[in-house]
C-alpha cells in the first residue's frame, strides 16, 4: 500500500433522503447515501468544523427556489 494511503470501509445505500440545506434553499431529494468508516481526509488535517462521513448522491430539486424580493 502507498505510504499515507489507508483503507476505508464504506456502505453505499440506495434509499431516498430528503431535506433542506438552508432556510432559503428549496427542498432536495437524493437517491443514495455513501457512509465512510472514518473521514477521508488525513487525521493530521486540522479543520474548524466536523469532517463529514456521510455523503449524499445527486440532489434533485423538489420545489421551486424561493424568489428574492423584487425579482
SVG drawing of the C-alpha trace seen along z (x, -y; Angstrom):
<svg xmlns="http://www.w3.org/2000/svg" viewBox="-42 -45 47 47">
<polyline fill="none" stroke="black" stroke-width="0.4" points="0.0,0.0 1.1,-3.5 2.6,-5.4 0.0,-7.8 -2.8,-5.7 -5.3,-3.9 -8.3,-1.6 -11.8,-2.9 -14.8,-0.8 -17.9,-2.2 -21.6,-1.5 -23.5,-2.6 -27.2,-2.6 -30.0,-3.1 -32.5,-5.0 -34.4,-8.2 -33.2,-11.0 -34.8,-14.5 -34.3,-17.7 -33.3,-21.3 -29.8,-22.8 -30.8,-26.2 -33.9,-28.3 -33.6,-30.0 -32.8,-26.9 -35.5,-24.7 -36.0,-21.2 -33.9,-18.4 -34.2,-14.7 -31.3,-12.2 -31.4,-8.6 -28.4,-7.2 -26.1,-7.7 -22.4,-6.9 -21.2,-6.4 -17.5,-6.1 -16.0,-4.3 -13.9,-7.4 -13.3,-10.8 -11.5,-10.6 -9.1,-13.4 -5.8,-12.9 -6.1,-12.7 -3.5,-15.4 -5.5,-17.9 -6.9,-20.5 -10.3,-21.9 -12.6,-24.3 -15.6,-22.1 -16.5,-18.4 -15.4,-16.4 -18.4,-14.6 -18.5,-10.8 -21.9,-10.6 -22.3,-11.9 -25.5,-12.1 -25.9,-11.3 -27.0,-13.6 -29.5,-16.0 -32.8,-16.5 -34.6,-19.8 -38.0,-19.0 -39.6,-22.5 -39.1,-25.8 -36.4,-28.2 -37.7,-30.9 -37.9,-34.1 -35.9,-37.1 -38.0,-40.2 -38.5,-42.4 -37.4,-39.6"/>
</svg>
